[in-house]
Amino acid sequence: MAKAKTLTGLSRTREQQYQERMTARIARRMDLAFQREIGKAMRALGEAHGNPGKQAMATVEHKQRLANLLRREYGVSFDLFGPRILREAPKHHAIVLETKAAQDEFDRARQAWIEQYVALKVTEIGGTTEKQAIAIIREATQEAVREGIASQAALGKLIQSRITEQGGVMARARSRVIARTESHASANAATQEAAKATGLPMMKEWVASRGARTRDDHADADGQTVPLDMPFVVGGEELMFPGDPRGSAEQVINCRCASVHVVAD
C-alpha cells in the first residue's frame, strides 16, 4: 500500500533534504552572529578582570544581547518554516481550514516557544561564556605569577592576548555548534507548531538524514510514525521533533533529521 503524501507534497527524502538545506542557510548567518557576540563578551570579561562588579555587568549585558539575537534568529526560522506548512495544509485534506484562526494559533505558539527557549538558552550559552572567560583569566594570572609579571598593565595585556587567542578559538567552535543546533531546533519546532495550528488530523514521521554522520539512534528511528501530539522515542528519549531542546546533547546537537507531517484520512 502506497504511503500517504506528506503535508508539503514532497517525498519524505526530499522534504528532509529541503529542511536540511534551509536550516544550513540560517545556521551560516547565526554562526557569524554568535561568533561576534561570544567574542565580544569574552573581551569585555577580560577587560573587567579584578572587578567582580564589572564582570557581573558584562555577563548581564552578554545575556541581554544573546536574548535579542536568539529571538531574531528563532523568528527567522519560524517565519520560514511555519507559513509553508499553513499554506500547504489545505491542499491535502477535504476539511476546510480556517486560515485566519490557524495563523493566530501559530502566532501564539510561536511567541510562547521562542520566549521559553530564549530564557533557557541564554542561561546555558551565557553561563558557558562566563566560565570559559574566567578560566582563561585565571590561567593568564597564574602565568603572570610564574613569569614574575607584577604590573596590572602588563597583566591586563597578557589577559587580553590570551582572550583573543584562546577565546577566539572557543568562540568559533561554540558558535558553529550553537548555530547548527538552534537553527535545526527552531525549524522543526516551527513545523510542529504550524501543523498543530491547522487543527487537521495528522501524523508525523521521523526521517533520518543520510550519510556516515547520522547517529545510530537516529537511523534506527527512521520511519517511526506517531500522532502529532505524541513524542518520538529515540535512543530511549522522548522527543517531540528532531532537535527538541528538551532532549540530551547526545540526541540533539548537530542533528540533521526532519519531522515530516502526513494528514490522516
Secondary structure, 3 states (H helix, E strand, C coil): CCCCCCCCCCCHHHHHHHHHHHHHHHHHHHHHHHHHHHHHHHHHHHHCCCCHHHHHHHHHHHHHHHHHHHHHHHHHHHHHHHHHHHHHHHHHCCCCCCHHHHHHHHHHHHHHHHHHHHHHHHHHHHHHHHHHHHHHHHHHHHHHHHHCCCCHHHHHHHHHHHHHHHHHHHHHHHHHHHHHHHHHHHHHHHHHHHHHHHCCCEEEEEECCCCCCCCHHHHHHCCCEEECCCCEEECCEEECCCCCCCCCHHHHCCCCCEEEEEECC
